[in-house]
Amino acid sequence: MKQNPADTQEFDGSRHIPGDFPVRSSWSASYRFWFVAVFFAAVWVALPTLFQPAYRPDVIELQLVGREWVLATRKHPMLPAWLLESVNLLTHRAFAAPFVASQLCMLLSLWSVWTLGRKLLSERLALIGTFAMLPYWFFTVESVKFNQNIPLIAFWSWTVLLIFQAFQANRLRFWVGAGLTLGLAFHSKYSAVFLVLALLSCMTFHRKWRNHWKSPGPYLTALVAFLVFLPHLIWICQDNFTSLVYAAQSEQDFKPRLLSHFMQPLKFLFCEAGYLVLSLLILLPILGRRWKRKQHRDTATKDGEYYLSFCIGVPLLLHLLISGMTSKPLNPEYGAAFWPFFGITLLLRFQADDRPASFFRSFHGVLLAEMLMICVFLVQSITSPYLTEAPRRFHFPMQQLGAECDRIWSSRFTVPCPTLSGDWWLVGNAAYSMQGRPSVHFYWHDINDPQVKPTGTWSKDEDVNEQGGILLWQLPHDADAHDEPDEAAVASVPEFVALRFPHAEVLPEILTLRYQTGANVPPVKIGVAVIPPNDR
């Protein structure tokens, strides 16, 4: 039997199958990709900037930690906080900075999908396989919540791309680049270990790729990733493995039930599948109603489908096993990094209609799906307080609280306010909005417990008592201002004020601020205490 030359073609990391675009094919396809991707990135920067007057809790946490440039907290590595603070500095702390940071990560992820897709498919199929992920939940509505998962998606995707190129071409630059992106993925979130397990499994079971164990490439990748992640490993050892203790404590707090061992994995799988429905609908004009597996595929196409199936399937299977063994519910965002190559994987596996008419039908589906996600976002941002009669966190009066704290401090002292402490959500919003952007001294657990230490490593109770600052805590909706320290007023002051900050002066006024929504929701009421600086 005569062998197809394509089956023996060596993958050099830049192989390209042109599509049917008429003239200047590569330029035309690249232009279409960047135009569409950047356009929708701009849309998802503008939407939250216009319709969400405050940030979500994850963003506030990264804002206050990023200011300190610490290596990590007890919960996560802090590369996402550094990235957000860098964008803050470049944009002069523009309100849109977290949304810009999110969309930059989304563009990086989509670029890696497009780069790999055009090496294994025609440019037209690579485009639609990439565009099919544009309306993905974590690329759209959930992308406005910049947290550890957003940079993880970007670095995870680029590691997948570079490792595949390294497997196929065995070139030094791919192995080194993969080590760099893998180390950055670990600096984003520890769950990058699931990608490592997927890559090791793929390399072990693929007959041709097993030969790489005899070459220096994989060990070079491991060395570069280790060196990139080494500062954080040193921090973990110096901080007595705080992050591992935190994870163990969260497991102890959870009480499993027998039925949960079966229901929690199914729930996680159902949620992950639900986020991919729009992508599947977009690909229907290309794949047809009856999906047929490709009969004639060259070696690179087979390798690509095999490899991406491992990169998606192994982390998903491990999460299902963990959820089943522990019966612990898993947040659907844990699977966000698995799916950017989902559309490309389907087009590699099944027979696709590469005609221009099918492409444009699918592209029209992309536009409709994006419009649907925009409508979902607008309903969530504008109408949800009217429907639920309760505000969302992104309706919080962040700017007003910062202005009130500036007023309170400047009316008493001439030096800038150095520190805020108390309810971390309140002080995080206030600190970001205040003129001097003071440092935040905050706790994740019971602040009234004298044994509990603050989450951050940049301050102590003694520092706040020495430098001075403002304490904030939330009060019940029916709390009233008081001129004299009566019993009700004393009862409304949290224990931590006297316990941790004995020099604090509790102010009689209560800050009453309305949420940034037209719905009839109760205002937020905030108690305030001031710690005078020693050098006033």
NUZAVEX-979387 format. One record per residue (C-alpha): x, y, z; residue number from 1; residue in three letters. Coordinates in steps of 0.5 Angstrom, whole numbers, plus 500, padded with zeros to 3 digits. Layout:
N
X | Y | Z | NUM | ALA
...
***
This chain:
536
500 | 500 | 500 | 1 | MET
503 | 507 | 498 | 2 | LYS
504 | 511 | 504 | 3 | GLN
501 | 518 | 504 | 4 | ASN
507 | 523 | 505 | 5 | PRO
503 | 527 | 510 | 6 | ALA
503 | 521 | 515 | 7 | ASP
511 | 522 | 515 | 8 | THR
512 | 529 | 515 | 9 | GLN
516 | 532 | 520 | 10 | GLU
512 | 537 | 525 | 11 | PHE
517 | 543 | 525 | 12 | ASP
513 | 547 | 530 | 13 | GLY
511 | 552 | 524 | 14 | SER
507 | 547 | 520 | 15 | ARG
501 | 550 | 516 | 16 | HIS
495 | 548 | 512 | 17 | ILE
492 | 554 | 508 | 18 | PRO
485 | 554 | 508 | 19 | GLY
480 | 557 | 502 | 20 | ASP
481 | 564 | 504 | 21 | PHE
482 | 567 | 497 | 22 | PRO
488 | 572 | 497 | 23 | VAL
494 | 573 | 502 | 24 | ARG
491 | 567 | 506 | 25 | SER
495 | 568 | 512 | 26 | SER
495 | 575 | 513 | 27 | TRP
487 | 575 | 512 | 28 | SER
486 | 569 | 517 | 29 | ALA
490 | 573 | 522 | 30 | SER
487 | 579 | 521 | 31 | TYR
480 | 576 | 522 | 32 | ARG
482 | 573 | 528 | 33 | PHE
485 | 579 | 532 | 34 | TRP
480 | 584 | 529 | 35 | PHE
474 | 579 | 532 | 36 | VAL
478 | 577 | 539 | 37 | ALA
480 | 584 | 540 | 38 | VAL
473 | 587 | 539 | 39 | PHE
470 | 583 | 544 | 40 | PHE
475 | 584 | 549 | 41 | ALA
474 | 591 | 548 | 42 | ALA
467 | 590 | 549 | 43 | VAL
468 | 586 | 556 | 44 | TRP
472 | 591 | 558 | 45 | VAL
467 | 597 | 557 | 46 | ALA
461 | 593 | 560 | 47 | LEU
463 | 592 | 567 | 48 | PRO
466 | 599 | 567 | 49 | THR
459 | 602 | 565 | 50 | LEU
455 | 598 | 569 | 51 | PHE
458 | 595 | 575 | 52 | GLN
460 | 601 | 580 | 53 | PRO
464 | 597 | 584 | 54 | ALA
469 | 590 | 584 | 55 | TYR
467 | 583 | 586 | 56 | ARG
470 | 580 | 593 | 57 | PRO
476 | 577 | 589 | 58 | ASP
478 | 583 | 585 | 59 | VAL
478 | 587 | 592 | 60 | ILE
482 | 582 | 595 | 61 | GLU
488 | 582 | 589 | 62 | LEU
487 | 590 | 589 | 63 | GLN
489 | 590 | 597 | 64 | LEU
494 | 585 | 597 | 65 | VAL
497 | 587 | 590 | 66 | GLY
499 | 594 | 593 | 67 | ARG
504 | 590 | 598 | 68 | GLU
507 | 586 | 593 | 69 | TRP
508 | 580 | 597 | 70 | VAL
510 | 573 | 595 | 71 | LEU
504 | 570 | 597 | 72 | ALA
498 | 569 | 602 | 73 | THR
496 | 563 | 606 | 74 | ARG
491 | 562 | 600 | 75 | LYS
494 | 563 | 594 | 76 | HIS
501 | 565 | 590 | 77 | PRO
500 | 572 | 588 | 78 | MET
502 | 573 | 581 | 79 | LEU
495 | 575 | 579 | 80 | PRO
496 | 580 | 584 | 81 | ALA
502 | 583 | 581 | 82 | TRP
499 | 583 | 574 | 83 | LEU
493 | 587 | 577 | 84 | LEU
498 | 592 | 580 | 85 | GLU
502 | 593 | 574 | 86 | SER
496 | 594 | 570 | 87 | VAL
494 | 599 | 575 | 88 | ASN
500 | 603 | 575 | 89 | LEU
500 | 603 | 567 | 90 | LEU
493 | 606 | 567 | 91 | THR
494 | 610 | 573 | 92 | HIS
489 | 606 | 577 | 93 | ARG
483 | 607 | 572 | 94 | ALA
477 | 603 | 574 | 95 | PHE
477 | 599 | 568 | 96 | ALA
484 | 596 | 570 | 97 | ALA
482 | 589 | 573 | 98 | PRO
477 | 588 | 567 | 99 | PHE
483 | 590 | 562 | 100 | VAL
488 | 585 | 566 | 101 | ALA
482 | 579 | 565 | 102 | SER
482 | 581 | 557 | 103 | GLN
489 | 581 | 556 | 104 | LEU
489 | 574 | 559 | 105 | CYS
483 | 572 | 555 | 106 | MET
487 | 574 | 549 | 107 | LEU
493 | 570 | 551 | 108 | LEU
489 | 564 | 551 | 109 | SER
485 | 565 | 545 | 110 | LEU
492 | 566 | 541 | 111 | TRP
495 | 560 | 544 | 112 | SER
489 | 556 | 541 | 113 | VAL
489 | 560 | 534 | 114 | TRP
496 | 558 | 534 | 115 | THR
496 | 551 | 535 | 116 | LEU
489 | 550 | 531 | 117 | GLY
492 | 553 | 525 | 118 | ARG
498 | 548 | 525 | 119 | LYS
493 | 542 | 525 | 120 | LEU
487 | 545 | 521 | 121 | LEU
485 | 549 | 515 | 122 | SER
485 | 557 | 517 | 123 | GLU
478 | 557 | 516 | 124 | ARG
477 | 551 | 521 | 125 | LEU
482 | 554 | 526 | 126 | ALA
478 | 560 | 526 | 127 | LEU
472 | 557 | 528 | 128 | ILE
475 | 553 | 533 | 129 | GLY
478 | 558 | 536 | 130 | THR
472 | 563 | 536 | 131 | PHE
467 | 558 | 538 | 132 | ALA
470 | 559 | 545 | 133 | MET
469 | 566 | 545 | 134 | LEU
462 | 566 | 548 | 135 | PRO
465 | 561 | 554 | 136 | TYR
462 | 563 | 561 | 137 | TRP
469 | 564 | 563 | 138 | PHE
471 | 568 | 557 | 139 | PHE
465 | 573 | 558 | 140 | THR
461 | 574 | 564 | 141 | VAL
465 | 571 | 569 | 142 | GLU
472 | 574 | 566 | 143 | SER
470 | 581 | 570 | 144 | VAL
472 | 577 | 576 | 145 | LYS
479 | 578 | 576 | 146 | PHE
482 | 572 | 580 | 147 | ASN
487 | 567 | 580 | 148 | GLN
483 | 563 | 575 | 149 | ASN
484 | 568 | 570 | 150 | ILE
492 | 568 | 569 | 151 | PRO
492 | 561 | 570 | 152 | LEU
488 | 560 | 564 | 153 | ILE
493 | 564 | 560 | 154 | ALA
499 | 560 | 562 | 155 | PHE
496 | 553 | 562 | 156 | TRP
494 | 554 | 555 | 157 | SER
501 | 557 | 553 | 158 | TRP
504 | 551 | 556 | 159 | THR
499 | 546 | 552 | 160 | VAL
501 | 549 | 546 | 161 | LEU
509 | 549 | 547 | 162 | LEU
509 | 542 | 550 | 163 | ILE
506 | 540 | 544 | 164 | PHE
511 | 543 | 539 | 165 | GLN
516 | 540 | 544 | 166 | ALA
513 | 533 | 543 | 167 | PHE
513 | 534 | 536 | 168 | GLN
519 | 538 | 534 | 169 | ALA
524 | 537 | 540 | 170 | ASN
527 | 544 | 540 | 171 | ARG
530 | 547 | 546 | 172 | LEU
526 | 553 | 545 | 173 | ARG
519 | 550 | 546 | 174 | PHE
522 | 546 | 552 | 175 | TRP
525 | 552 | 555 | 176 | VAL
518 | 556 | 554 | 177 | GLY
514 | 551 | 557 | 178 | ALA
518 | 551 | 563 | 179 | GLY
517 | 558 | 564 | 180 | LEU
509 | 558 | 562 | 181 | THR
509 | 552 | 567 | 182 | LEU
512 | 556 | 573 | 183 | GLY
508 | 562 | 572 | 184 | LEU
502 | 557 | 572 | 185 | ALA
504 | 555 | 579 | 186 | PHE
505 | 562 | 581 | 187 | HIS
498 | 563 | 579 | 188 | SER
495 | 557 | 582 | 189 | LYS
497 | 550 | 585 | 190 | TYR
492 | 547 | 581 | 191 | SER
497 | 547 | 575 | 192 | ALA
499 | 540 | 578 | 193 | VAL
493 | 537 | 574 | 194 | PHE
496 | 540 | 568 | 195 | LEU
503 | 536 | 569 | 196 | VAL
500 | 530 | 571 | 197 | LEU
496 | 530 | 564 | 198 | ALA
502 | 532 | 560 | 199 | LEU
506 | 526 | 564 | 200 | LEU
501 | 521 | 562 | 201 | SER
500 | 523 | 555 | 202 | CYS
508 | 523 | 554 | 203 | MET
508 | 516 | 558 | 204 | THR
502 | 513 | 554 | 205 | PHE
504 | 515 | 547 | 206 | HIS
509 | 511 | 543 | 207 | ARG
513 | 516 | 540 | 208 | LYS
513 | 521 | 545 | 209 | TRP
516 | 516 | 550 | 210 | ARG
523 | 517 | 547 | 211 | ASN
523 | 524 | 550 | 212 | HIS
525 | 521 | 556 | 213 | TRP
532 | 519 | 554 | 214 | LYS
533 | 527 | 551 | 215 | SER
534 | 533 | 556 | 216 | PRO
528 | 537 | 554 | 217 | GLY
523 | 534 | 559 | 218 | PRO
528 | 535 | 565 | 219 | TYR
530 | 542 | 562 | 220 | LEU
522 | 544 | 562 | 221 | THR
522 | 541 | 569 | 222 | ALA
528 | 545 | 571 | 223 | LEU
526 | 552 | 569 | 224 | VAL
519 | 551 | 572 | 225 | ALA
522 | 549 | 578 | 226 | PHE
527 | 555 | 578 | 227 | LEU
521 | 560 | 576 | 228 | VAL
517 | 557 | 582 | 229 | PHE
523 | 557 | 587 | 230 | LEU
521 | 563 | 591 | 231 | PRO
514 | 561 | 592 | 232 | HIS
517 | 554 | 595 | 233 | LEU
522 | 558 | 599 | 234 | ILE
516 | 562 | 602 | 235 | TRP
512 | 556 | 604 | 236 | ILE
518 | 553 | 608 | 237 | CYS
519 | 559 | 611 | 238 | GLN
512 | 560 | 613 | 239 | ASP
511 | 553 | 616 | 240 | ASN
507 | 551 | 610 | 241 | PHE
501 | 555 | 611 | 242 | THR
498 | 554 | 605 | 243 | SER
497 | 547 | 606 | 244 | LEU
495 | 548 | 613 | 245 | VAL
489 | 552 | 610 | 246 | TYR
487 | 547 | 605 | 247 | ALA
487 | 542 | 611 | 248 | ALA
483 | 546 | 615 | 249 | GLN
478 | 547 | 610 | 250 | SER
477 | 540 | 609 | 251 | GLU
476 | 539 | 616 | 252 | GLN
470 | 544 | 616 | 253 | ASP
467 | 540 | 611 | 254 | PHE
462 | 534 | 613 | 255 | LYS
461 | 529 | 607 | 256 | PRO
454 | 525 | 606 | 257 | ARG
454 | 518 | 603 | 258 | LEU
450 | 521 | 597 | 259 | LEU
455 | 527 | 596 | 260 | SER
460 | 522 | 594 | 261 | HIS
456 | 521 | 587 | 262 | PHE
452 | 527 | 587 | 263 | MET
458 | 532 | 587 | 264 | GLN
462 | 529 | 581 | 265 | PRO
455 | 529 | 577 | 266 | LEU
454 | 536 | 579 | 267 | LYS
461 | 539 | 577 | 268 | PHE
461 | 535 | 571 | 269 | LEU
454 | 538 | 569 | 270 | PHE
456 | 545 | 570 | 271 | CYS
462 | 544 | 566 | 272 | GLU
458 | 541 | 560 | 273 | ALA
453 | 547 | 561 | 274 | GLY
458 | 552 | 560 | 275 | TYR
460 | 549 | 553 | 276 | LEU
453 | 548 | 550 | 277 | VAL
454 | 555 | 546 | 278 | LEU
460 | 552 | 543 | 279 | SER
457 | 546 | 541 | 280 | LEU
452 | 550 | 538 | 281 | LEU
456 | 554 | 534 | 282 | ILE
460 | 548 | 531 | 283 | LEU
454 | 545 | 529 | 284 | LEU
454 | 548 | 522 | 285 | PRO
461 | 545 | 521 | 286 | ILE
460 | 538 | 524 | 287 | LEU
453 | 537 | 522 | 288 | GLY
448 | 533 | 525 | 289 | ARG
451 | 527 | 525 | 290 | ARG
458 | 527 | 527 | 291 | TRP
462 | 523 | 523 | 292 | LYS
469 | 521 | 525 | 293 | ARG
475 | 523 | 520 | 294 | LYS
477 | 517 | 516 | 295 | GLN
484 | 520 | 513 | 296 | HIS
488 | 524 | 518 | 297 | ARG
495 | 525 | 518 | 298 | ASP
500 | 524 | 523 | 299 | THR
500 | 531 | 526 | 300 | ALA
493 | 531 | 526 | 301 | THR
492 | 524 | 530 | 302 | LYS
497 | 527 | 535 | 303 | ASP
494 | 533 | 536 | 304 | GLY
487 | 530 | 538 | 305 | GLU
490 | 525 | 542 | 306 | TYR
494 | 530 | 546 | 307 | TYR
489 | 535 | 547 | 308 | LEU
484 | 529 | 549 | 309 | SER
489 | 528 | 555 | 310 | PHE
490 | 535 | 557 | 311 | CYS
482 | 536 | 557 | 312 | ILE
481 | 529 | 560 | 313 | GLY
486 | 527 | 565 | 314 | VAL
485 | 534 | 569 | 315 | PRO
477 | 533 | 569 | 316 | LEU
477 | 526 | 571 | 317 | LEU
482 | 527 | 577 | 318 | LEU
477 | 533 | 579 | 319 | HIS
471 | 528 | 579 | 320 | LEU
475 | 523 | 583 | 321 | LEU
477 | 528 | 588 | 322 | ILE
470 | 530 | 588 | 323 | SER
467 | 523 | 589 | 324 | GLY
472 | 521 | 594 | 325 | MET
472 | 527 | 599 | 326 | THR
464 | 528 | 597 | 327 | SER
466 | 536 | 597 | 328 | LYS
463 | 540 | 592 | 329 | PRO
468 | 543 | 587 | 330 | LEU
467 | 550 | 584 | 331 | ASN
465 | 550 | 577 | 332 | PRO
471 | 555 | 576 | 333 | GLU
476 | 550 | 578 | 334 | TYR
475 | 547 | 571 | 335 | GLY
476 | 553 | 567 | 336 | ALA
483 | 552 | 565 | 337 | ALA
481 | 545 | 561 | 338 | PHE
477 | 548 | 556 | 339 | TRP
480 | 553 | 551 | 340 | PRO
482 | 548 | 546 | 341 | PHE
475 | 544 | 546 | 342 | PHE
473 | 547 | 539 | 343 | GLY
480 | 545 | 536 | 344 | ILE
479 | 538 | 539 | 345 | THR
472 | 537 | 536 | 346 | LEU
475 | 539 | 529 | 347 | LEU
481 | 535 | 530 | 348 | LEU
477 | 528 | 532 | 349 | ARG
470 | 529 | 527 | 350 | PHE
469 | 530 | 520 | 351 | GLN
468 | 538 | 519 | 352 | ALA
465 | 542 | 513 | 353 | ASP
470 | 547 | 511 | 354 | ASP
466 | 550 | 506 | 355 | ARG
465 | 558 | 506 | 356 | PRO
458 | 558 | 507 | 357 | ALA
459 | 553 | 513 | 358 | SER
464 | 558 | 516 | 359 | PHE
459 | 564 | 516 | 360 | PHE
453 | 560 | 519 | 361 | ARG
458 | 558 | 525 | 362 | SER
461 | 565 | 525 | 363 | PHE
454 | 568 | 525 | 364 | HIS
452 | 563 | 531 | 365 | GLY
459 | 566 | 535 | 366 | VAL
455 | 573 | 534 | 367 | LEU
449 | 571 | 537 | 368 | LEU
452 | 567 | 543 | 369 | ALA
456 | 573 | 544 | 370 | GLU
450 | 577 | 544 | 371 | MET
446 | 572 | 549 | 372 | LEU
452 | 573 | 554 | 373 | MET
452 | 580 | 554 | 374 | ILE
444 | 580 | 555 | 375 | CYS
446 | 575 | 561 | 376 | VAL
451 | 580 | 564 | 377 | PHE
446 | 586 | 563 | 378 | LEU
441 | 582 | 567 | 379 | VAL
445 | 580 | 572 | 380 | GLN
448 | 587 | 573 | 381 | SER
442 | 592 | 572 | 382 | ILE
436 | 588 | 574 | 383 | THR
438 | 583 | 579 | 384 | SER
437 | 587 | 585 | 385 | PRO
430 | 589 | 583 | 386 | TYR
428 | 581 | 582 | 387 | LEU
432 | 579 | 588 | 388 | THR
431 | 585 | 593 | 389 | GLU
438 | 585 | 595 | 390 | ALA
444 | 588 | 592 | 391 | PRO
450 | 585 | 589 | 392 | ARG
457 | 586 | 591 | 393 | ARG
459 | 590 | 585 | 394 | PHE
453 | 595 | 587 | 395 | HIS
457 | 597 | 593 | 396 | PHE
458 | 604 | 594 | 397 | PRO
466 | 604 | 594 | 398 | MET
467 | 611 | 592 | 399 | GLN
463 | 614 | 597 | 400 | GLN
466 | 610 | 603 | 401 | LEU
473 | 612 | 601 | 402 | GLY
471 | 619 | 600 | 403 | ALA
468 | 619 | 607 | 404 | GLU
474 | 615 | 610 | 405 | CYS
478 | 621 | 607 | 406 | ASP
473 | 626 | 610 | 407 | ARG
474 | 623 | 617 | 408 | ILE
481 | 622 | 617 | 409 | TRP
483 | 629 | 614 | 410 | SER
478 | 633 | 619 | 411 | SER
483 | 630 | 625 | 412 | ARG
490 | 629 | 623 | 413 | PHE
494 | 632 | 617 | 414 | THR
498 | 626 | 616 | 415 | VAL
495 | 621 | 611 | 416 | PRO
492 | 615 | 613 | 417 | CYS
497 | 610 | 614 | 418 | PRO
492 | 603 | 615 | 419 | THR
485 | 601 | 615 | 420 | LEU
483 | 594 | 619 | 421 | SER
476 | 591 | 621 | 422 | GLY
472 | 588 | 616 | 423 | ASP
476 | 586 | 610 | 424 | TRP
471 | 587 | 605 | 425 | TRP
469 | 594 | 607 | 426 | LEU
477 | 596 | 608 | 427 | VAL
479 | 593 | 602 | 428 | GLY
473 | 598 | 598 | 429 | ASN
475 | 604 | 602 | 430 | ALA
483 | 603 | 601 | 431 | ALA
482 | 603 | 594 | 432 | TYR
478 | 609 | 593 | 433 | SER
482 | 613 | 598 | 434 | MET
487 | 618 | 596 | 435 | GLN
493 | 616 | 599 | 436 | GLY
491 | 608 | 598 | 437 | ARG
493 | 606 | 605 | 438 | PRO
495 | 599 | 607 | 439 | SER
490 | 594 | 609 | 440 | VAL
491 | 590 | 615 | 441 | HIS
486 | 584 | 615 | 442 | PHE
483 | 578 | 617 | 443 | TYR
480 | 572 | 614 | 444 | TRP
477 | 568 | 620 | 445 | HIS
475 | 571 | 627 | 446 | ASP
478 | 577 | 628 | 447 | ILE
475 | 577 | 635 | 448 | ASN
480 | 571 | 637 | 449 | ASP
486 | 574 | 639 | 450 | PRO
490 | 568 | 637 | 451 | GLN
488 | 569 | 630 | 452 | VAL
493 | 572 | 626 | 453 | LYS
492 | 577 | 620 | 454 | PRO
492 | 574 | 613 | 455 | THR
498 | 578 | 610 | 456 | GLY
505 | 578 | 612 | 457 | THR
506 | 586 | 611 | 458 | TRP
503 | 588 | 618 | 459 | SER
501 | 587 | 625 | 460 | LYS
497 | 589 | 630 | 461 | ASP
502 | 593 | 634 | 462 | GLU
504 | 597 | 627 | 463 | ASP
497 | 599 | 627 | 464 | VAL
497 | 601 | 634 | 465 | ASN
503 | 605 | 633 | 466 | GLU
502 | 608 | 626 | 467 | GLN
494 | 609 | 627 | 468 | GLY
489 | 608 | 622 | 469 | GLY
481 | 607 | 621 | 470 | ILE
477 | 601 | 623 | 471 | LEU
471 | 599 | 620 | 472 | LEU
465 | 594 | 621 | 473 | TRP
458 | 593 | 618 | 474 | GLN
452 | 594 | 623 | 475 | LEU
445 | 592 | 622 | 476 | PRO
440 | 596 | 618 | 477 | HIS
436 | 598 | 624 | 478 | ASP
442 | 601 | 627 | 479 | ALA
442 | 609 | 629 | 480 | ASP
447 | 614 | 630 | 481 | ALA
449 | 615 | 638 | 482 | HIS
451 | 622 | 642 | 483 | ASP
452 | 618 | 648 | 484 | GLU
455 | 611 | 649 | 485 | PRO
449 | 608 | 651 | 486 | ASP
448 | 600 | 652 | 487 | GLU
446 | 599 | 645 | 488 | ALA
451 | 603 | 642 | 489 | ALA
456 | 599 | 646 | 490 | VAL
453 | 593 | 644 | 491 | ALA
454 | 595 | 637 | 492 | SER
462 | 595 | 637 | 493 | VAL
465 | 589 | 635 | 494 | PRO
470 | 586 | 641 | 495 | GLU
476 | 586 | 636 | 496 | PHE
476 | 594 | 637 | 497 | VAL
478 | 594 | 644 | 498 | ALA
481 | 587 | 644 | 499 | LEU
486 | 588 | 639 | 500 | ARG
486 | 596 | 638 | 501 | PHE
485 | 599 | 645 | 502 | PRO
487 | 606 | 643 | 503 | HIS
481 | 606 | 638 | 504 | ALA
476 | 612 | 639 | 505 | GLU
469 | 609 | 637 | 506 | VAL
466 | 615 | 633 | 507 | LEU
458 | 617 | 635 | 508 | PRO
457 | 617 | 627 | 509 | GLU
454 | 612 | 623 | 510 | ILE
456 | 612 | 616 | 511 | LEU
450 | 610 | 612 | 512 | THR
451 | 609 | 604 | 513 | LEU
446 | 607 | 599 | 514 | ARG
448 | 602 | 594 | 515 | TYR
449 | 604 | 587 | 516 | GLN
442 | 601 | 584 | 517 | THR
436 | 604 | 583 | 518 | GLY
432 | 598 | 587 | 519 | ALA
429 | 599 | 593 | 520 | ASN
434 | 596 | 598 | 521 | VAL
436 | 597 | 605 | 522 | PRO
443 | 602 | 605 | 523 | PRO
449 | 599 | 608 | 524 | VAL
451 | 602 | 615 | 525 | LYS
458 | 602 | 617 | 526 | ILE
461 | 603 | 624 | 527 | GLY
468 | 607 | 625 | 528 | VAL
473 | 608 | 630 | 529 | ALA
480 | 612 | 629 | 530 | VAL
486 | 610 | 632 | 531 | ILE
491 | 616 | 633 | 532 | PRO
498 | 616 | 630 | 533 | PRO
503 | 616 | 636 | 534 | ASN
507 | 622 | 632 | 535 | ASP
500 | 627 | 631 | 536 | ARG
***
